[in-house]
């Protein structure tokens, strides 16, 4: 009995072989995304909703959960504001300006991708912790950095630095300088050119950078765990609440909070993608 071969038959027409290869690639991609991305998400959704709506309401009513979400929101908003402002400026400098050390700056921007979040947290302890390099300066002024909100914001900003920059840089490179040069030739100031020409052209890249920053900020745990001290009800973010809830075998509460964080990121990405398609669709029709 002849065993079927997995290798496409050479007798097949060229179009048939291409369709077979293309079908295999598509199937592999669907399995890859489904198994590694969608299946875990479905598992979290099922586990979080299994106890019923009463358990969900009870979880959101817990003071520790509310404070954890509030703290996560504050850290995320500050992180988005800082990384968006300086990220856009940095992207513009990297693309539009020439200066000594530009290649080094371009490489340093990606440093947070290479460093473990735990390493970032330890670096913050070295700088601001007891006996740290900068600790006497802040202690003399009554400012607590480590085991408080400032250190949690600082490490989150550090980790989120690349996202906006790496989303905006390719867009700036693609649009080039022609429109900006034309605007300045017609008498527009630098700020007018930036507001009327540059920002509309980079807005989608910027929004995707903000979405990635949001997802990374609300999901950060390694660096925040090191610098927060994990003080319940004070320095416990939503991700740290999940961490402690799992340790305390409060699985339902942990999954409900985890599902909420995932939902925020997913809804944000879907909203941006939907808005982009609608606006671009209107432009095509007009």
C-alpha positions as CSV (number, residue, x, y, z in Angstrom):
1,X,0.0,0.0,0.0
2,X,1.4,3.4,-1.0
3,X,1.8,5.9,1.8
4,X,0.5,9.4,0.8
5,X,3.4,12.0,0.5
6,X,3.2,15.3,2.2
7,X,5.4,16.8,-0.6
8,X,3.3,18.4,-3.4
9,X,3.2,16.2,-6.4
10,X,5.4,17.5,-9.2
11,X,2.7,16.6,-11.7
12,X,0.4,19.2,-10.3
13,X,0.0,22.3,-12.4
14,X,2.0,25.3,-11.2
15,X,-1.1,27.1,-10.0
16,X,-2.2,24.0,-8.0
17,X,1.2,23.8,-6.3
18,X,1.1,27.5,-5.4
19,X,-2.4,27.2,-4.0
20,X,-1.3,24.2,-1.9
21,X,1.7,26.0,-0.5
22,X,-0.3,29.2,0.1
23,X,-3.0,27.1,1.9
24,X,-0.3,25.5,4.0
25,X,1.2,28.8,5.0
26,X,-2.2,30.3,5.9
27,X,-3.2,27.2,7.9
28,X,0.1,27.4,9.8
29,X,-0.4,31.1,10.6
30,X,-4.0,30.5,11.8
31,X,-2.8,27.7,14.1
32,X,0.0,29.8,15.4
33,X,-2.2,32.8,16.2
34,X,-5.0,30.6,17.5
35,X,-2.9,28.4,19.8
36,X,-0.5,31.0,21.2
37,X,-2.8,34.1,21.3
38,X,-6.5,33.3,21.1
39,X,-6.6,30.1,23.1
40,X,-5.1,31.5,26.2
41,X,-7.4,34.6,25.9
42,X,-10.4,32.3,25.6
43,X,-9.3,30.4,28.7
44,X,-9.0,33.6,30.7
45,X,-12.4,34.8,29.5
46,X,-14.1,31.4,30.4
47,X,-12.4,31.2,33.8
48,X,-13.2,34.8,34.7
49,X,-16.9,34.6,33.7
50,X,-17.5,31.1,35.1
51,X,-18.2,32.2,38.7
52,X,-21.0,34.5,37.4
53,X,-21.8,38.2,37.4
54,X,-22.2,38.3,41.1
55,X,-18.5,37.4,41.6
56,X,-17.4,40.0,39.1
57,X,-19.3,42.7,40.9
58,X,-18.0,41.5,44.2
59,X,-14.4,41.7,42.9
60,X,-14.8,45.2,41.5
61,X,-16.3,46.2,44.9
62,X,-13.1,45.3,46.8
63,X,-11.2,48.4,48.0
64,X,-7.9,46.8,47.1
65,X,-9.1,46.2,43.5
66,X,-10.4,49.7,43.1
67,X,-7.2,51.2,44.4
68,X,-5.1,48.9,42.2
69,X,-7.0,50.1,39.1
70,X,-6.7,53.7,40.2
71,X,-3.0,53.4,40.7
72,X,-2.6,51.6,37.3
73,X,-4.6,54.4,35.7
74,X,-2.5,57.1,37.2
75,X,0.8,55.4,36.1
76,X,-0.5,54.8,32.6
77,X,-1.8,58.3,32.0
78,X,1.5,59.9,33.2
79,X,3.5,57.4,31.1
80,X,1.4,58.1,28.0
81,X,1.8,61.9,28.4
82,X,5.6,61.7,28.9
83,X,6.4,59.1,26.2
84,X,4.1,60.7,23.7
85,X,5.5,64.2,24.1
86,X,9.2,63.2,24.2
87,X,8.7,60.3,21.9
88,X,7.4,62.4,19.0
89,X,10.2,64.9,19.5
90,X,12.8,62.2,19.6
91,X,11.4,60.5,16.4
92,X,11.5,63.8,14.6
93,X,15.1,64.5,15.7
94,X,16.2,61.0,14.6
95,X,14.6,61.4,11.1
96,X,14.9,65.1,10.3
97,X,18.2,66.1,12.0
98,X,21.8,65.3,11.5
99,X,24.2,65.5,14.5
100,X,27.1,63.7,16.1
101,X,26.0,60.6,18.0
102,X,22.8,60.2,16.1
103,X,23.4,56.4,15.6
104,X,24.2,56.0,19.3
105,X,20.9,57.7,20.2
106,X,19.0,55.6,17.8
107,X,20.5,52.4,19.4
108,X,20.0,53.7,23.0
109,X,16.3,54.2,22.2
110,X,15.9,50.4,21.9
111,X,17.7,49.7,25.2
112,X,14.4,49.0,27.1
113,X,13.8,46.2,24.7
114,X,17.0,44.5,25.6
115,X,16.9,45.0,29.4
116,X,14.9,42.8,31.7
117,X,12.3,44.8,33.6
118,X,13.8,43.4,36.8
119,X,17.1,44.9,35.9
120,X,15.4,48.2,35.4
121,X,13.8,48.0,38.8
122,X,17.2,47.2,40.4
123,X,18.8,50.1,38.6
124,X,16.1,52.4,40.2
125,X,16.9,51.0,43.6
126,X,20.6,51.7,43.1
127,X,19.8,55.3,42.2
128,X,17.0,56.1,44.6
129,X,16.9,53.4,47.3
130,X,18.5,53.5,50.8
131,X,22.1,54.4,50.3
132,X,21.5,55.1,46.6
133,X,23.4,57.7,44.6
134,X,20.5,60.2,44.5
135,X,18.8,59.2,47.8
136,X,20.4,61.9,50.0
137,X,19.2,64.6,47.6
138,X,15.5,63.6,47.7
139,X,15.6,62.6,51.4
140,X,16.8,66.1,52.3
141,X,13.7,67.5,50.6
142,X,11.3,65.0,52.1
143,X,10.6,63.2,48.8
144,X,10.2,59.4,48.8
145,X,11.0,57.8,45.4
146,X,11.4,54.1,46.2
147,X,8.4,52.2,47.6
148,X,6.2,55.0,46.3
149,X,4.4,56.2,43.2
150,X,7.3,58.2,41.7
151,X,9.6,55.2,41.3
152,X,6.7,53.2,39.8
153,X,6.1,55.9,37.2
154,X,9.8,56.3,36.4
155,X,10.4,52.6,35.7
156,X,7.2,52.3,33.6
157,X,8.2,55.3,31.5
158,X,11.7,53.8,31.0
159,X,10.2,50.5,29.7
160,X,7.7,52.3,27.4
161,X,10.1,54.8,25.8
162,X,10.6,52.9,22.5
163,X,7.0,52.3,21.5
164,X,5.9,55.7,20.3
165,X,9.3,56.4,18.8
166,X,9.4,53.2,16.8
167,X,5.9,53.7,15.5
168,X,6.4,57.3,14.4
169,X,9.9,57.0,12.9
170,X,8.9,54.9,9.9
171,X,6.0,57.2,9.2
172,X,8.2,60.2,9.1
173,X,10.7,58.5,6.9
174,X,7.9,57.4,4.5
175,X,6.2,60.9,4.1
176,X,9.6,62.6,3.6
177,X,10.2,66.3,3.9
178,X,8.4,67.6,0.7
179,X,5.2,68.7,2.3
180,X,7.0,70.3,5.3
181,X,9.4,72.2,3.0
182,X,6.5,73.4,0.9
183,X,4.7,74.7,3.9
184,X,7.7,76.6,5.1
185,X,8.3,78.0,1.6
186,X,4.7,79.4,1.7
187,X,5.5,81.2,4.9
188,X,4.4,78.8,7.6
189,X,6.3,78.8,10.9
190,X,7.8,75.7,12.4
191,X,4.9,75.2,14.8
192,X,2.3,75.8,12.0
193,X,4.1,73.3,9.8
194,X,4.1,70.8,12.7
195,X,0.5,71.3,13.5
196,X,-1.0,71.5,10.0
197,X,1.3,69.1,8.1
198,X,3.4,66.8,10.3
199,X,0.9,65.8,13.0
200,X,-1.9,64.9,10.5
201,X,0.6,62.7,8.6
202,X,1.9,60.8,11.7
203,X,-1.4,60.6,13.7
204,X,-2.0,56.9,13.0
205,X,1.5,55.9,13.8
206,X,1.3,58.0,17.0
207,X,-2.0,56.4,18.0
208,X,-0.7,52.9,17.6
209,X,2.4,54.0,19.6
210,X,0.0,55.2,22.4
211,X,-2.0,51.9,22.2
212,X,1.2,49.9,22.6
213,X,2.4,52.1,25.4
214,X,-1.0,51.7,27.2
215,X,-0.9,48.0,26.9
216,X,2.7,47.8,28.2
217,X,2.1,50.2,31.0
218,X,-1.0,48.5,32.4
219,X,0.7,45.1,32.1
220,X,4.1,45.9,33.6
221,X,5.0,43.9,36.7
222,X,8.7,43.1,36.9
223,X,10.2,46.5,37.4
224,X,7.2,47.8,39.4
225,X,7.4,44.8,41.7
226,X,11.0,45.7,42.6
227,X,10.4,49.4,43.3
228,X,6.9,49.3,44.8
229,X,7.6,47.2,47.9
230,X,4.2,45.6,47.2
231,X,2.4,47.5,49.9
232,X,-1.2,46.3,49.8
233,X,-3.6,49.1,49.3
234,X,-0.8,51.6,48.7
235,X,1.6,50.5,46.0
236,X,-0.3,47.6,44.5
237,X,-1.1,48.0,40.8
238,X,-3.6,45.8,39.0
239,X,-0.9,43.5,37.8
240,X,0.6,43.2,41.3
241,X,-2.9,42.5,42.6
242,X,-3.1,39.5,40.2
243,X,0.3,38.4,41.4
244,X,-0.7,38.4,45.1
245,X,-4.2,37.0,44.4
246,X,-2.7,34.0,42.6
247,X,-0.3,33.4,45.6
248,X,-3.3,33.7,48.0
249,X,-5.3,31.3,45.8
250,X,-7.9,33.9,44.9
251,X,-8.1,32.7,41.4
252,X,-11.5,34.1,40.4
253,X,-10.4,37.7,41.5
254,X,-7.1,37.3,39.7
255,X,-8.7,36.2,36.4
256,X,-11.4,38.9,36.5
257,X,-8.8,41.7,36.9
258,X,-6.6,40.1,34.2
259,X,-9.5,40.0,31.8
260,X,-10.2,43.6,32.5
261,X,-6.7,44.7,31.7
262,X,-6.7,42.6,28.5
263,X,-10.1,44.1,27.5
264,X,-8.7,47.6,27.8
265,X,-5.9,46.9,25.4
266,X,-8.0,45.0,22.9
267,X,-10.8,47.6,22.8
268,X,-8.2,50.4,22.3
269,X,-6.5,48.7,19.4
270,X,-9.9,47.8,17.8
271,X,-11.1,51.4,18.2
272,X,-8.0,52.8,16.5
273,X,-8.1,50.3,13.7
274,X,-11.8,50.9,13.1
275,X,-11.5,54.6,13.1
276,X,-8.5,54.5,10.7
277,X,-10.5,52.3,8.2
278,X,-13.5,54.5,8.4
279,X,-11.6,57.8,7.8
280,X,-9.5,56.3,5.0
281,X,-12.6,54.8,3.4
282,X,-14.3,58.3,3.4
283,X,-11.2,59.7,1.7
284,X,-11.3,57.1,-1.0
285,X,-15.0,57.7,-1.7
286,X,-14.5,61.5,-1.9
